[in-house]
Amino acid sequence: MKLTADLISSSASYINAIKDRELDLSSNNIAVIENLGATRDLNDSLNLCHNNIHVLGNFPTLDRLKCLYLADNRIAAIERDLAQFLPRLRTLVLTNNDIGDLVDLEPLREFGELEILSLVNNPVMSKKDARLWCVWRLASLRVLDFDRVKQAERDEAKRLFETKDGGLTDLAKSILDVKSSAPSVANTFEPGEGLDLGTAAKEMTAEEMQKEQSISELKAKIRDEMAQVEAMEEYI
């Protein structure tokens, strides 16, 4: 299904459990992210789980957006300049996608406020030292794959990938030298795209209701992890 302004305007938008405004575009068989200018940057969270998206990109500038849920898609590539369009992103859930190489995660380095990241069930996380690489490369992370990032992991990651003078170790260089198998992507969003709003009806099937439940469970897990991290920080 095409992500149209009509679909956006007819989709549920509500205040979620953490009191954020969330737009639910899950379970629509969306293949391409487009027309999100129609959201008018009114949402803190965007739910695109259970679709057919291959590339994470083509966003307009959404200064308000903090949480992006993309579990159960087919994402293999991340747009190089994505952070430019989502400057306040703090939570990114990419559970059950197709990201294959550590170098494919490099665009995430530009997210200065990214604190929660899930890459569970992506091929990339089967790579040796994948978790430590993410901890080292994405310095703002507090929770990775629903586990709190520990200082011992930060220390070990720095030992593996950084020389004493601040350069890259041979291991780090070898990882960055890998040619990405993902397709190259660029943002093709046009200013004003998707602003012609219409209406459409959306009925929820039993399968979609089950998917909604799994999304809710995923969000609850994220909230629990963040609560634990914040509680521990009170004693630091």
C-alpha positions in Angstrom: 0.0 0.0 0.0 1.1 3.5 -0.8 1.7 5.8 2.2 -0.7 8.6 1.1 -1.9 11.7 2.8 -5.4 10.1 3.0 -3.9 7.1 4.9 -2.1 9.4 7.3 -5.2 11.5 8.0 -7.4 8.5 8.6 -4.9 6.7 10.9 -5.2 6.7 14.6 -3.4 9.4 16.5 -3.5 9.4 20.3 -1.7 10.2 23.5 0.2 7.1 24.4 1.2 5.6 27.8 4.2 8.0 28.2 2.0 11.0 27.3 3.4 11.5 23.8 1.3 12.2 20.8 1.6 9.0 18.6 0.6 8.4 15.0 -0.2 4.7 14.2 0.7 3.7 10.7 1.4 0.0 11.5 0.2 -3.0 9.5 -0.5 -1.3 6.2 1.9 -3.1 3.9 3.7 0.2 3.3 6.7 -0.3 1.0 8.1 3.3 0.9 8.3 6.1 3.4 6.8 9.1 1.8 4.2 12.0 2.2 5.0 12.4 5.9 4.8 16.2 5.4 1.0 15.5 5.9 1.7 14.8 9.6 2.6 18.5 9.9 5.2 17.5 12.6 2.5 17.1 15.2 3.7 13.8 16.6 6.3 12.7 19.2 6.1 9.1 18.2 5.6 7.4 14.8 4.6 3.7 14.6 5.5 2.1 11.3 5.8 -1.5 12.5 4.6 -4.5 10.5 5.0 -3.0 7.1 7.2 -3.8 4.1 9.7 -0.9 4.2 13.1 -1.6 2.8 14.9 1.7 3.3 14.8 3.9 6.4 14.8 7.4 4.8 12.9 10.0 2.8 11.6 11.9 5.8 10.8 15.6 5.8 12.2 17.6 8.7 10.3 16.5 11.8 11.7 18.5 14.7 9.2 17.1 17.2 9.6 13.4 16.5 11.4 11.5 19.4 10.4 7.8 18.9 10.3 5.8 15.7 9.0 2.2 15.8 9.9 0.1 12.7 9.8 -3.5 14.0 8.9 -6.2 11.5 9.8 -4.5 8.3 12.5 -5.4 5.7 14.9 -2.5 6.3 18.4 -3.1 4.9 19.6 0.4 4.4 19.6 3.7 6.3 19.7 7.0 4.6 23.0 8.7 5.1 21.6 12.1 6.2 18.7 10.8 8.1 19.7 12.6 11.4 19.4 15.9 9.6 15.7 15.4 9.2 15.0 13.9 12.7 17.2 15.9 15.0 15.5 15.0 18.3 15.2 11.3 17.8 15.8 9.4 21.0 14.3 5.9 20.4 14.7 3.8 17.3 13.2 0.3 17.2 14.5 -1.8 14.2 13.7 -5.2 15.7 13.2 -7.9 13.0 14.7 -6.2 10.0 17.5 -7.0 7.5 20.4 -4.7 8.3 23.5 -6.8 7.4 26.8 -5.0 8.1 28.1 -2.9 10.9 29.1 -0.2 8.4 25.4 0.1 7.5 24.8 1.6 11.0 27.1 4.6 10.4 24.3 7.0 9.7 23.1 6.5 13.2 26.3 8.2 14.5 24.8 11.6 13.6 21.9 11.2 16.1 23.3 13.1 19.1 20.3 12.3 21.3 19.7 8.6 20.4 19.4 6.8 23.7 17.4 3.6 22.9 18.1 1.3 20.0 16.9 -2.1 19.1 18.5 -4.2 16.5 17.2 -7.6 17.7 16.9 -10.2 15.0 18.9 -8.2 12.4 21.8 -10.1 10.7 24.2 -7.4 11.8 23.9 -8.4 15.4 25.4 -11.9 14.7 28.7 -10.2 13.7 31.5 -10.6 16.2 31.7 -7.7 18.7 28.5 -6.1 17.2 27.2 -4.9 20.5 30.5 -3.4 21.6 30.8 -1.7 18.2 27.4 -0.1 18.6 28.3 1.0 22.2 31.5 2.6 21.0 30.3 4.1 17.7 27.0 5.4 19.1 28.2 7.2 22.3 24.8 8.5 23.4 23.2 5.0 23.7 21.8 4.1 27.1 19.8 1.0 26.1 20.8 -1.4 23.3 18.6 -4.4 22.5 16.6 -3.9 25.7 19.8 -4.2 27.9 21.3 -1.2 29.6 24.7 -0.2 28.3 27.2 -0.7 31.1 30.4 1.3 31.8 32.4 -1.9 31.5 31.1 -2.4 28.0 32.1 1.2 27.1 35.6 0.5 28.5 36.0 -2.8 26.6 34.7 -1.2 23.4 37.2 1.6 23.6 40.0 -0.9 24.2 38.9 -2.9 21.1 38.4 -0.1 18.6 40.4 2.9 19.7 44.2 3.3 20.0 45.8 5.1 23.0 46.2 8.3 20.9 42.6 8.3 19.8 43.0 6.7 16.4 41.3 3.6 15.0 42.6 0.1 15.8 43.1 -2.3 12.9 39.9 -4.1 13.9 37.9 -0.8 13.7 39.5 0.0 10.3 38.6 -3.5 9.0 35.0 -3.0 9.9 34.7 0.4 8.3 36.5 -0.9 5.2 33.7 -3.4 4.5 31.7 -2.3 1.5 28.0 -2.1 2.4 25.8 -4.6 0.8 22.8 -2.3 1.2 21.6 -0.1 -1.6 22.7 3.5 -1.6 19.9 5.9 -0.6 19.1 9.6 -0.7 16.3 11.7 0.6 13.8 12.6 -2.2 11.3 14.4 0.0 9.8 17.5 -1.7 8.8 20.4 0.5 5.0 20.5 0.8 4.7 16.8 -0.2 1.7 15.1 1.2 -0.2 18.1 2.5 -3.4 17.5 0.5 -5.4 15.7 3.2 -8.4 13.5 2.6 -10.2 10.7 4.4 -10.3 6.9 4.2 -11.6 4.1 6.3 -9.4 1.5 8.0 -10.7 -1.7 9.5 -8.6 -3.9 11.9 -8.4 -7.6 11.2 -7.8 -10.3 13.8 -4.2 -10.6 12.5 -3.7 -6.8 12.8 -5.1 -6.9 16.4 -2.5 -9.5 17.3 0.2 -7.4 15.8 -1.0 -4.4 17.7 -0.7 -6.4 20.9 3.0 -7.3 20.0 3.7 -3.6 19.4 2.2 -2.7 22.7 4.4 -5.3 24.4 7.4 -4.0 22.7 6.7 -0.4 23.8 6.1 -1.6 27.3 9.5 -3.3 27.3 11.1 -0.1 26.2 9.4 1.9 28.9 10.5 -0.6 31.5 14.1 -0.4 30.4 14.1 3.4 30.5 12.5 3.4 33.9 15.3 1.1 35.2 18.0 3.3 33.6 16.5 6.5 35.1 16.1 4.9 38.5 19.7 3.8 38.5 20.9 7.2 37.4 19.4 8.8 40.6 22.1 7.0 42.6 25.0 7.9 40.3 
